[in-house]
């Protein structure tokens, strides 16, 4: 059996290859396979290795989500993706599936995705001898007149065996066969016509009844058979047999005709009279299905529809109508009924594969669905036409008989149309035509093909100076026509330097909502405007972006007071303008010059005379700051004139500055000096200097007393130590550091003091720098056999030298104190 399956699979592959070559342009159908399997196999039984036969890898079956698609509701075969094999899923009964049709097969499709591939698989179901022949009745009762001559024929109903081929009925046997013999005739429709022929005359007086056994045997292994008993009753003579009006009747009837519809009428004549001439009609040796669909009127011979006729199941039926009289004679005629097709089946649409989402960048020709269209009617009633609505960028293509694929016809744009409703319509060519439709929804998945777009390419915003850090300048926004992550926009400031300063130290942008904040306070006087770029970037892959230019104009605020450039105001000098006493009205004394670093009306300056020694003598120009006389100068006018001029800007609120102008009304310079010598503008300066000098004297006095106490203490301490060493009987061996000279002799102690004193007569400030005294001591010691008196003498010499050192330091401190006292006295 396995060898037969292998040969069948090989044959199927060659047939599939032939179909592929014929359908080279139909790229959707990739191959076909054919298998053979006996009926009644257990679930899980092996059918074939589909992966090997189609040249596919098991990995391809798994990744392509291979699956079986059938037209009907039942699926007999299942696909094992992991092994690439086909196995029995449900018990297959060949007789239930195909009846008497041979060969018996069913087809299904194996579909793979990514890319879509379609394979057609045909499985032939072979028959096994699982059914025994059976007769319609267990017993047949015949009445035969004893006058029946040899050769008289009596028709018998044939047995039925659902199996086919060698497993169908092969022979009939009649036992005993001494009086009757059996003749079997094959009919064009595949059935058999059985007749029992009388060989020897009957004699009712000898044997009134006969019992025969009719055996029907098939040719399968093991052999199966069925029997029927024939009981014959011998009657008295009946001379004439009924004769059918015609041996063959032909009739047409439409499918779906209601029950009771008259198909045709069979008639037969019997020349006998009385009871022997009465003819009755019955259906003889017909298949069970025919008996369920048709019935004959026993008396009239009318053949009527008794069940539902379906052209798609069977197109032709043959009936054997038996006409019998009461004398046991009969005749049989054939009735051939042709079923005419009616357009009674709607075309069906079955989606074999469907992707409800397609990327918007898919190229034209991308397959989104594969469908199967079928109409069970025949001829024109079964010819279907498939189409889709024309308002979508898709088209339908025929890939194989009954199969269509829906592909893209043009490029898609989700931003324009995010989804499409496709209506698939099919109609047949019957009269009237029947049609059906199916709606599918295809969503266009987003691809990041649209960059964010700003409302404006350039933004110009004004910000007042002296703003607080974190001030919200404005909000810019960009829209993205994409969807989801591809439309999520983030904002960034492009880094650059503005006047040597990083733009990120000036402004920042909120990456989520695009709000631009000022990082620090702006100063119009330092920067009047600046420009930077903001990038809007989406979250797609790869991300797309766009750039907008933002110009920030800093608006001036009145935050700077006017600054007087002339006359210059100094704390330690006196500046005065001279006006001769002969000056006329309108004499230009001087001009106050001021500037304001603000701009606009904040920098518009006005001049006013706030205070004056004699307001009736001078006036100030409101716009130009010129100080002029408003009357003739007289001898009564004071020489010293002090004018206070206020300079105001035009801001809101306004800011001002004040300048004092000293004017001397005199004809000569000595007169001016005599009047201005008592100016006390240096009084404050002298008071400060006196305070600092007194403070310095106090500090120096404290340090002097402290040093004096320390020196006296050291002197007393060393004198007491020398007295202790002088009265001691122990030799004194002084220690001299290695840095001293090794020569013999008396050591010397030298002192050097450095002073740097700077004195000035005008500034009244002095400076003195005291340098640390440098000393060098040279001590020589006789190292060979020195006695105690010499040591004492040496020690006395050293003590004397130390006393001289202390006395010199004391004299130095006294000199420093005297110097500072002199400075203090001089300043006072």
C-alpha positions in Angstrom: 0.0 0.0 0.0 2.9 2.4 0.8 4.5 1.6 -2.5 1.2 2.4 -4.2 1.0 5.7 -2.3 4.6 6.6 -3.3 3.9 5.9 -6.9 0.7 8.0 -6.7 2.6 10.8 -5.0 5.2 10.7 -7.7 2.6 10.7 -10.4 0.9 13.6 -8.6 4.1 15.6 -8.5 4.6 15.1 -12.3 1.0 16.2 -12.8 1.6 19.2 -10.6 4.7 20.1 -12.6 2.7 19.9 -15.8 0.0 22.2 -14.4 2.6 24.7 -13.2 4.2 24.8 -16.7 0.8 25.4 -18.2 0.0 28.1 -15.7 3.4 29.7 -15.7 1.9 33.2 -15.7 -0.4 32.5 -12.8 2.3 33.1 -10.2 0.0 32.5 -7.2 -0.3 28.7 -7.7 3.0 27.2 -7.0 2.4 23.5 -7.3 0.1 20.5 -6.9 0.3 17.1 -5.3 -1.9 14.0 -5.5 -2.1 11.2 -3.0 -4.0 7.9 -2.6 -5.4 6.6 0.6 -7.7 3.7 1.4 -11.0 4.5 3.1 -11.8 3.8 6.7 -8.2 4.7 7.9 -7.7 5.5 11.5 -7.2 9.1 12.7 -3.6 10.1 12.5 -2.7 7.7 9.7 0.0 8.9 7.3 -1.2 10.3 3.9 2.0 11.8 2.5 5.0 14.0 3.0 3.8 17.3 1.6 7.0 19.2 2.4 9.2 16.7 0.4 6.8 16.3 -2.5 6.4 20.1 -2.9 10.1 20.8 -2.4 9.5 22.9 0.8 11.4 23.1 4.0 9.7 22.4 7.3 10.9 25.8 8.4 9.1 27.4 5.5 5.8 25.7 6.5 6.2 27.0 10.1 7.2 30.6 9.1 4.6 30.8 6.4 1.8 29.6 8.8 0.9 26.8 6.4 -2.7 25.7 6.7 -5.3 23.7 4.9 -8.3 25.4 3.3 -11.3 23.3 2.2 -14.5 24.3 0.5 -16.9 22.2 2.5 -17.5 22.1 6.2 -15.6 18.8 6.7 -11.8 18.4 6.7 -10.6 14.9 6.3 -6.9 15.6 6.2 -4.8 17.6 8.6 -1.3 19.2 8.2 1.5 18.5 10.7 3.7 21.6 10.2 6.5 20.3 12.4 7.0 17.2 10.3 5.7 18.4 7.0 3.3 15.5 6.6 -0.4 15.0 5.9 -2.4 12.8 8.3 -6.0 11.5 8.5 -8.0 13.9 10.7 -11.5 12.3 10.3 -12.7 8.8 9.2 -13.3 8.7 5.4 -16.2 6.7 4.1 -15.8 6.4 0.4 -19.4 5.4 -0.1 -20.6 8.4 1.9 -18.2 10.7 0.1 -18.7 9.6 -3.6 -21.3 6.9 -3.7 -20.8 4.9 -6.9 -18.6 7.6 -8.5 -15.1 6.4 -9.5 -12.5 7.4 -9.0 -13.4 9.0 -5.7 -11.3 12.0 -4.6 -11.4 15.3 -2.7 -9.3 18.3 -3.1 -8.1 21.1 -0.8 -5.5 23.9 -0.8 -2.4 24.4 1.2 -1.7 28.1 1.6 1.4 29.8 2.9 1.9 33.5 3.7 4.8 35.9 3.5 4.8 35.6 0.5 1.5 34.0 -0.3 1.9 30.6 -2.0 -1.0 28.3 -2.9 -0.7 24.6 -3.5 -3.6 22.3 -4.6 -3.7 18.8 -3.1 -5.9 16.0 -4.4 -6.5 12.9 -2.3 -7.9 9.8 -4.0 -9.9 7.5 -1.7 -9.6 3.8 -2.7 -12.4 1.4 -1.9 -12.1 -1.5 0.5 -14.5 -4.4 0.7 -16.4 -3.2 3.8 -20.0 -3.7 2.5 -21.9 -6.9 1.7 -24.4 -7.2 -1.2 -28.0 -6.8 -0.1 -31.3 -7.3 -1.7 -34.2 -4.9 -1.3 -36.3 -7.7 0.3 -35.5 -10.8 2.2 -38.1 -12.8 0.3 -39.6 -12.6 -3.2 -43.0 -14.2 -3.8 -43.9 -15.1 -7.4 -47.1 -16.6 -8.8 -46.5 -18.5 -12.1 -49.2 -20.2 -14.0 -48.6 -23.8 -14.7 -49.1 -23.3 -18.4 -46.1 -21.1 -18.7 -43.9 -22.4 -21.5 -40.2 -23.0 -21.3 -38.2 -19.9 -21.8 -40.7 -17.7 -20.0 -38.7 -15.0 -18.2 -39.3 -13.6 -14.7 -37.4 -10.4 -13.7 -35.9 -10.2 -10.3 -34.7 -7.2 -8.3 -30.9 -7.0 -8.2 -28.9 -6.7 -5.1 -27.0 -3.5 -4.1 -23.4 -3.2 -3.0 -22.1 0.3 -2.0 -18.6 -0.8 -2.9 -17.2 -0.3 -6.4 -14.9 -2.1 -8.7 -13.8 -5.6 -7.7 -15.5 -5.1 -4.4 -18.9 -4.6 -6.1 -21.2 -7.5 -7.1 -19.5 -9.8 -9.5 -21.9 -12.7 -9.9 -25.4 -14.0 -9.1 -26.1 -17.7 -8.4 -29.5 -19.4 -8.3 -30.0 -22.6 -6.3 -31.5 -25.1 -7.1 -31.3 -24.6 -10.9 -33.1 -27.7 -12.2 -36.4 -25.9 -13.1 -35.2 -22.2 -13.5 -31.9 -20.8 -14.7 -30.5 -17.3 -14.1 -29.6 -14.7 -16.8 -27.8 -11.5 -15.8 -27.5 -8.5 -18.2 -25.4 -5.4 -17.6 -27.1 -2.1 -18.2 -25.4 1.1 -19.6 -25.8 2.9 -16.2 -23.7 0.3 -14.5 -26.6 -1.7 -13.0 -27.6 -5.2 -13.7 -30.9 -6.7 -15.0 -31.6 -10.2 -13.6 -34.1 -12.6 -15.1 -35.1 -16.0 -14.0 -35.9 -18.2 -17.1 -38.2 -21.3 -16.9 -36.3 -24.4 -18.2 -38.9 -27.1 -17.6 -42.7 -27.0 -17.5 -44.4 -26.6 -14.2 -47.0 -28.9 -12.9 -49.1 -27.5 -10.1 -50.6 -30.9 -9.4 -47.1 -32.4 -8.6 -45.5 -29.4 -7.0 -47.6 -26.5 -5.9 -44.7 -24.4 -4.5 -41.0 -24.0 -5.2 -38.4 -22.3 -3.0 -35.2 -21.0 -4.6 -32.2 -19.0 -3.2 -30.6 -16.2 -5.1 -27.0 -15.4 -4.0 -25.2 -12.2 -4.9 -21.4 -12.4 -4.4 -18.7 -9.6 -4.7 -15.0 -10.1 -5.7 -13.4 -8.5 -2.7 -11.1 -10.0 -0.1 -12.6 -11.5 2.0 -15.6 -12.4 -0.2 -18.9 -11.1 0.9 -22.4 -12.2 -0.3 -26.1 -11.5 0.1 -29.1 -13.8 -0.4 -32.8 -13.6 -1.0 -35.4 -16.4 -0.9 -37.8 -16.8 -3.9 -41.1 -18.5 -3.1 -42.9 -19.6 -6.3 -46.6 -20.5 -6.2 -47.8 -22.4 -9.3 -51.2 -21.2 -10.5 -53.7 -22.3 -13.0 -53.1 -21.2 -16.7 -53.1 -17.5 -17.8 -52.6 -17.4 -21.5 -51.4 -13.8 -22.2 -48.8 -11.6 -20.6 -48.9 -7.8 -20.3 -47.0 -5.9 -23.0 -45.6 -2.4 -22.4 -46.6 0.2 -25.0 -42.9 1.0 -25.6 -39.7 -0.6 -24.3 -38.0 2.7 -23.4 -39.5 5.9 -22.1 -37.6 9.2 -21.9 -38.6 12.2 -19.9 -37.1 15.5 -18.7 -37.8 17.1 -15.3 -36.4 20.2 -13.8 -34.4 20.0 -10.6 -36.1 21.3 -7.5 -39.5 20.2 -8.9 -42.0 19.8 -6.1 -43.1 16.4 -4.9 -46.0 15.0 -6.9 -44.8 16.5 -10.2 -45.7 14.0 -12.9 -42.6 12.9 -14.9 -44.2 10.5 -17.4 -46.8 7.7 -17.6 -46.1 4.1 -18.5 -48.8 1.9 -20.0 -49.1 -1.9 -20.8 -51.8 -4.0 -22.4 -53.0 -7.5 -21.5 -55.4 -9.2 -23.9 -56.8 -11.4 -21.2 -60.1 -10.7 -19.7 -61.1 -10.4 -16.1 -58.7 -10.6 -13.4 -55.9 -11.9 -15.6 -56.2 -8.8 -17.8 -55.8 -6.3 -15.0 -52.3 -4.8 -15.1 -50.4 -3.3 -12.1 -47.2 -1.3 -12.2 -44.2 -1.3 -9.9 -40.6 -0.3 -9.8 -38.4 -3.2 -10.3 -34.7 -3.7 -9.5 -33.8 0.0 -9.2 -31.3 1.5 -6.9 -32.4 2.8 -3.5 -31.8 6.4 -4.3 -34.1 6.2 -7.3 -36.9 4.6 -5.2 -36.6 7.6 -2.8 -36.9 10.1 -5.5 -39.6 8.6 -7.8 -42.8 6.6 -7.3 -45.1 4.9 -9.7 -48.9 4.7 -9.5 -49.8 1.0 -9.2 -52.9 1.3 -11.3 -52.3 4.2 -13.7 -48.5 3.9 -14.3 -47.9 7.5 -13.5 -44.3 8.2 -12.4 -44.1 11.2 -10.0 -41.4 13.0 -8.1 -41.2 11.7 -4.5 -38.1 13.6 -3.3 -35.8 16.6 -3.9 -34.1 16.4 -7.3 -30.6 18.0 -7.4 -28.9 18.3 -10.8 -25.6 18.8 -9.0 -25.9 15.3 -7.5 -27.1 13.3 -10.4 -28.1 14.3 -13.9 -29.8 11.1 -15.1 -31.9 8.4 -13.5 -33.0 5.1 -15.0 -36.1 3.3 -13.7 -37.3 -0.2 -14.6 -41.1 -0.3 -14.4 -42.7 -3.8 -14.2 -46.2 -4.3 -15.6 -47.8 -7.5 -14.1 -51.2 -9.2 -14.4 -52.9 -11.3 -11.8 -51.9 -14.4 -13.7 -48.3 -14.1 -12.9 -47.2 -12.7 -16.3 -45.3 -9.4 -16.5 -43.3 -7.2 -18.8 -40.7 -4.6 -18.0 -39.9 -1.3 -19.6 -37.1 1.3 -19.1 -37.8 4.9 -18.1 -34.8 7.3 -18.6 -35.3 10.5 -16.7 -33.0 13.5 -17.6 -32.7 16.2 -14.9 -32.4 19.7 -16.3 -30.4 22.3 -14.4 -31.9 25.3 -12.8 -30.0 28.3 -11.6 -30.7 27.6 -8.0 -27.3 28.0 -6.4 -25.8 31.3 -5.4 -22.2 31.8 -6.2 -20.1 31.5 -3.0 -17.0 33.5 -1.9 -14.5 32.0 0.4 -11.4 33.9 1.6 -8.4 31.7 1.4 -6.0 34.3 2.7 -6.6 37.8 3.8 -4.4 40.6 5.4 -6.6 43.3 6.9 -3.6 45.6 7.2 -1.2 46.8 4.5 1.7 49.2 4.8 1.2 52.5 2.9 4.6 52.1 1.2 3.6 48.7 -0.4 4.4 48.7 -4.1 1.7 48.2 -6.7 0.9 44.5 -7.2 1.0 43.6 -3.5 -1.5 40.8 -2.7 -3.9 41.5 0.2 -6.3 38.6 -0.3 -6.8 35.3 -2.1 -10.3 34.1 -2.6 -12.2 31.1 -4.1 -15.4 31.6 -6.0 -17.7 28.6 -6.8 -21.1 28.0 -8.2 -22.5 24.4 -8.1 -24.7 25.0 -11.1 -23.6 23.9 -14.5 -23.1 25.4 -17.9 -24.0 29.1 -18.0 -25.6 28.9 -14.6 -22.3 27.9 -13.1 -20.1 30.5 -14.9 -19.3 33.3 -12.5 -17.9 36.7 -12.9 -16.0 38.3 -10.0 -15.4 42.0 -9.5 -14.7 44.7 -6.8 -15.9 48.3 -6.4 -14.0 50.7 -8.6 -13.5 53.5 -6.1 -10.6 51.8 -4.4 -6.9 51.5 -5.5 -7.1 47.8 -5.9 -7.8 45.4 -8.7 -8.8 41.7 -8.9 -6.9 39.2 -10.9 -7.7 35.6 -11.8 -4.9 33.3 -10.7 -6.5 29.9 -11.3 -9.9 28.5 -12.3 -12.2 29.6 -9.5 -9.4 31.6 -7.7 -8.8 35.3 -7.6 -6.3 37.6 -5.9 -6.9 41.2 -4.9 -3.7 43.3 -5.4 -2.9 47.0 -5.0 -3.2 48.9 -8.2 -1.5 52.1 -7.1 0.5 53.6 -4.2 -1.3 54.1 -1.0 -1.3 57.1 1.3 -2.6 56.6 4.8 -2.6 60.3 5.5 -5.2 60.8 2.7 -7.3 57.6 3.2 -6.6 55.5 6.3 -8.8 52.5 5.3 -10.7 51.0 2.5 -14.0 49.0 2.3 -13.8 46.6 -0.5 -16.9 44.9 -1.8 -16.4 41.6 -3.7 -19.2 40.8 -6.0 -19.8 37.6 -7.9 -22.7 36.8 -10.3 -23.5 33.8 -12.6 -24.8 33.8 -16.1 -28.1 32.1 -15.3 -31.5 33.5 -16.1 -32.2 35.3 -13.9 -28.6 35.7 -12.8 -27.8 35.1 -9.1 -25.2 37.1 -7.3 -23.6 37.4 -3.9 -21.2 39.8 -2.3 -18.7 40.0 0.6 -17.3 43.1 2.3 -13.8 43.3 3.6 -12.1 46.1 5.4 -8.4 46.9 4.7 -6.6 49.3 7.0 -3.5 51.1 5.7 -0.8 50.9 8.3 1.3 54.0 8.8 4.8 54.5 7.5 6.9 57.4 8.7 6.8 59.3 5.4 5.6 62.7 6.5 7.9 65.0 8.4 6.6 67.4 11.1 5.5 70.7 9.7 5.5 74.1 11.6 2.7 76.6 11.2 5.3 79.1 10.1 8.8 78.8 8.7 9.9 81.8 10.8 8.7 83.1 14.1 9.3 86.6 15.4 8.5 87.3 19.0 9.2 90.3 21.3 10.4 89.8 24.9 10.8 92.7 27.3 14.3 93.0 28.8 14.9 92.2 32.5 12.5 89.3 32.2 12.7 86.7 35.0 14.5 83.4 34.2 12.1 80.8 33.1 9.8 83.3 31.5 7.6 81.7 28.8 8.2 83.4 25.6 5.7 81.6 23.3 4.7 78.2 22.1 5.5 76.9 18.7 3.9 73.7 17.4 4.4 71.4 14.5 1.9 68.9 13.2 2.7 65.5 11.7 0.2 63.8 9.4 1.4 60.3 10.4 -0.1 58.3 13.2 1.0 56.9 16.5 4.7 57.0 17.3 5.4 58.4 13.8 3.3 61.5 14.7 4.8 62.0 18.2 6.8 65.3 17.8 9.7 66.4 20.0 11.3 69.8 19.9 15.0 70.6 20.2 17.0 73.8 20.0 19.9 73.6 17.6 23.1 74.4 19.4 25.0 77.5 18.2 26.9 80.5 19.6 25.4 84.0 19.7 27.9 86.7 20.5 30.2 84.0 22.0 27.4 82.6 24.2 25.8 79.2 23.7 22.1 79.5 22.7 21.2 76.9 25.3 22.2 79.5 28.0 19.7 82.0 26.5 16.6 79.9 25.7 15.3 76.4 26.1 12.4 74.6 24.6 10.1 72.0 26.2 10.6 68.9 24.1 7.0 67.8 24.6 4.8 70.9 24.0 7.2 73.3 22.3 7.1 76.0 24.9 10.1 78.3 24.6 11.4 79.6 27.9 14.0 82.3 28.6 16.9 80.7 30.5 18.2 84.0 31.9 17.2 87.7 32.0 17.9 89.6 28.8 19.5 93.0 28.6 18.6 95.2 25.7 21.7 97.2 26.0 23.9 94.1 25.6 21.8 92.3 23.0 19.0 93.7 20.9 17.9 90.5 19.2 19.1 87.0 18.5 18.1 84.2 16.2 18.1 80.4 16.6 16.6 77.3 15.0 14.2 74.9 16.5 14.0 71.3 15.2 10.8 69.3 15.3 11.5 65.6 15.1 9.1 62.7 15.1 9.6 59.3 16.8 9.5 57.3 13.6 12.2 55.0 12.3 14.0 56.6 10.8 12.9 59.8 12.3 12.0 62.8 10.1 12.4 66.4 11.1 11.9 70.0 10.0 13.4 73.3 11.2 11.9 76.6 12.0 13.7 79.9 12.6 12.9 81.8 15.7 13.9 85.5 16.1 13.6 87.0 19.6 13.4 90.8 19.6 14.3 92.2 23.0 12.2 95.1 23.9 13.9 98.0 25.7 12.8 98.9 29.3 13.6 102.1 31.1 16.1 100.4 33.4 19.1 102.8 33.1 19.2 106.4 34.5 20.9 109.1 32.4 24.6 109.4 32.8 26.2 112.9 33.0 29.3 113.1 30.8 30.0 116.8 31.5 30.7 118.5 33.8 32.7 115.6 35.4 31.9 115.1 39.0 35.0 114.3 41.2 35.3 114.0 44.9 38.7 115.6 45.4 38.8 118.5 43.0 36.7 121.6 42.3 35.5 122.5 38.8 33.9 125.9 38.3 32.7 127.8 35.2 33.6 131.5 35.0 31.1 134.1 34.0 32.4 137.6 33.5 30.4 140.3 35.1 30.0 142.0 31.7 28.0 138.9 30.4 24.9 139.8 28.5 21.5 138.1 28.6 21.7 134.6 27.0 25.4 134.2 27.7 26.3 130.5 27.4 27.8 129.5 30.7 28.3 125.8 30.0 26.4 122.8 28.6 25.4 119.8 30.6 26.1 116.7 28.4 24.3 113.5 29.4 23.4 110.2 27.7 21.0 107.3 28.3 22.0 103.9 27.1 18.3 103.0 26.7 16.6 103.4 23.4 13.6 105.1 22.0 11.7 107.4 24.2 13.5 105.9 27.2 16.6 107.8 25.9 14.9 111.1 25.3 16.4 113.5 27.9 15.2 116.7 29.3 17.1 119.1 31.5 15.7 121.1 34.5 17.2 123.5 37.0 16.4 122.0 40.4 18.3 124.3 42.8 20.3 127.4 42.3 21.9 130.1 44.4 20.1 132.7 42.3 17.3 131.2 40.1 16.7 134.6 38.5 20.2 134.6 37.0 20.4 131.2 35.1 18.3 128.9 33.1 18.8 125.5 31.5 17.7 124.5 28.0 15.0 121.8 28.3 16.3 119.8 25.3 20.0 120.7 24.9 21.1 121.2 28.6 22.7 124.6 27.8 23.0 126.9 30.9 22.6 130.5 30.0 22.1 133.8 31.8 18.6 135.1 31.7 19.5 138.7 32.8 22.4 141.0 32.9 25.1 140.1 35.6 25.5 142.9 38.2 28.1 143.6 40.9 25.6 142.5 43.5 25.6 139.0 42.2 27.6 136.6 44.4 30.8 135.3 43.0 30.0 131.7 44.1 27.0 130.3 42.2 25.9 126.7 42.8 23.5 125.1 40.3 21.8 121.7 40.7 20.6 120.4 37.3 18.4 117.3 37.1 18.5 115.2 33.9 15.3 113.1 33.3 14.5 110.5 30.6 11.1 110.0 29.0 10.5 106.4 30.2 7.7 105.1 32.3 8.5 105.5 35.1 11.1 108.1 34.3 14.7 107.9 35.7 16.9 110.9 36.5 20.4 112.0 37.4 21.6 115.1 39.2 24.7 117.2 38.5 26.1 120.1 40.4 27.6 122.9 38.4 29.8 125.5 40.2 29.8 128.9 38.5 32.2 131.7 39.4 30.9 135.2 38.6 34.2 137.2 38.3 36.4 138.9 35.9 39.8 137.6 37.1 41.2 134.3 38.4 42.6 135.7 41.7 39.2 136.9 42.7 37.9 133.4 42.1 40.6 131.8 44.3 39.9 134.1 47.2 36.3 133.1 47.2 36.8 129.3 46.7 39.6 128.7 49.3 37.2 128.0 52.1 35.4 125.2 50.3 35.2 122.3 52.7 34.8 119.5 50.3 38.0 117.8 51.8 36.7 117.8 55.3 35.3 114.3 55.0 38.5 113.1 53.5 40.6 114.6 56.4 38.3 113.1 59.0 38.7 109.6 57.5 42.5 109.9 57.4 42.7 111.0 61.0 40.6 108.0 62.1 42.8 105.6 60.3 46.0 107.2 61.7 44.7 107.0 65.3 43.8 103.4 64.8 47.3 102.6 63.4 48.9 104.4 66.4 46.9 102.3 68.8 47.8 99.0 67.1 51.5 99.9 67.0 51.5 101.0 70.7 50.0 97.6 71.6 52.5 95.7 69.6 55.4 97.8 71.1 54.3 97.1 74.7 53.9 93.4 73.9 57.3 93.1 72.4 58.9 95.1 75.3 57.4 92.7 77.8 58.6 89.7 75.9 62.2 91.0 75.5 62.5 91.9 79.2 61.2 88.4 80.1 63.7 86.7 77.8 66.6 88.9 79.1 65.8 88.0 82.7 65.5 84.3 81.9 68.9 84.1 80.1 70.6 86.2 82.9 69.4 83.6 85.5 70.6 80.8 83.3 74.1 82.3 83.0 74.3 82.7 86.8 73.5 79.0 87.2 76.2 77.9 84.7 78.8 80.3 86.2 78.6 78.8 89.8 78.5 75.2 88.5 81.6 73.0 88.8 80.7 71.2 85.5 82.5 72.1 82.3 80.4 73.9 79.7 80.7 72.5 76.3 78.6 74.6 74.0 77.0 73.1 70.9 77.5 74.8 67.6 75.4 73.9 64.5 77.4 72.6 61.5 76.6 75.7 59.5 79.0 77.8 61.6 82.7 78.1 60.6 85.2 75.6 62.0 88.0 78.2 62.5 89.3 79.0 65.9 88.8 82.4 67.5 86.1 84.6 69.0 82.6 84.5 67.3 81.1 87.7 66.0 77.4 88.6 65.7 76.5 91.0 62.9 73.1 92.8 62.5 71.6 94.4 59.3 68.3 96.3 59.4 66.5 97.5 56.2 63.9 100.2 56.0 62.0 101.6 53.0 60.0 104.8 53.8 57.9 106.7 51.2 56.7 110.2 52.0 54.6 112.6 49.9 53.5 116.1 50.6 50.3 116.3 48.6 48.6 112.9 49.1 49.1 113.0 52.9 49.6 109.3 52.7 52.9 107.6 53.7 54.2 104.1 53.4 56.9 102.3 55.2 58.2 98.7 54.6 60.1 97.0 57.4 62.5 94.2 56.2 63.4 91.3 58.6 66.9 91.9 60.0 69.5 89.5 58.8 72.1 88.2 61.3 75.2 86.1 61.0 77.1 84.7 64.0 80.6 83.4 63.8 81.8 81.6 66.9 85.3 80.1 67.2 86.1 77.5 69.9 89.6 76.2 70.8 89.2 72.5 70.8 92.6 71.3 72.2 92.8 71.0 76.0 90.6 74.0 77.0 90.4 74.5 80.8 87.4 75.8 82.8 88.4 79.5 83.1 88.8 79.7 79.4 85.3 78.1 79.0 83.9 80.6 81.5 85.5 83.5 79.6 84.2 82.2 76.3 80.7 81.8 77.8 80.9 85.4 79.3 81.8 86.7 75.9 78.8 84.9 74.3 76.5 86.3 77.0 77.8 89.8 76.4 77.2 89.4 72.7 73.6 88.2 73.4 73.0 91.2 75.6 74.2 93.4 72.8 71.7 91.7 70.5 68.7 92.2 72.8 69.7 95.9 73.3 69.9 96.4 69.6 66.3 94.9 69.1 65.0 97.2 71.8 66.6 100.2 70.1 64.9 99.1 66.9 61.5 99.0 68.4 62.0 102.4 70.0 62.9 103.8 66.6 59.8 102.3 64.9 57.5 103.7 67.6 59.2 107.1 67.2 58.7 107.0 63.5 54.9 106.3 63.8 54.5 109.0 66.4 56.2 111.4 64.0 53.7 110.4 61.3 50.8 110.9 63.6 52.0 114.3 64.8 52.7 115.5 61.3 49.2 114.5 60.1 47.5 116.2 63.1 
